[in-house]
Amino acid sequence: MLKESHVAKLKTLPKNAIKVEVGYPSIFAPSEELLADFNKIRLNLIEKGITESEARRIAWKKTNFEDIYRKKILSNSKLMDKLKEIKKLSEKKDIYLYCYCGKPLCPRFILIDIINKM
């Protein structure tokens, strides 16, 4: 079964689960430019007193993060082949996609959506 988690929870996952990193240095990581743009906006908003979750939401939207990231994945045959492998494995084993962010609006959720639509 396909699941998600984040780095802080890795030690709590079942030992026999397959763990697939989405953040750096993974091939599934967003581009450095996209991530830098996102973090610049997010941190600027937090400095202005916006909550972390609201700053993430605004930065996600302003950078067009989901569309840019989804296009990166869907246009790369190597990445799509890896996602197909993950989908096939997930039919027999627990596979956790994980990243550093423990919050929603994370690339792992986009990858799960892409895999589920295959």
Secondary structure, 3 states (H helix, E strand, C coil): CEEEEEHHHHHHCCCCCEEEECCCCCCCCCCHHHHHHHHHHHHHHHHCCCCHHHHHHHHHHHCCHHHHHHHHHHCCHHHHHHHHHHHHHHCCCCEEEEECCCCCCCHHHHHHHHHHCC
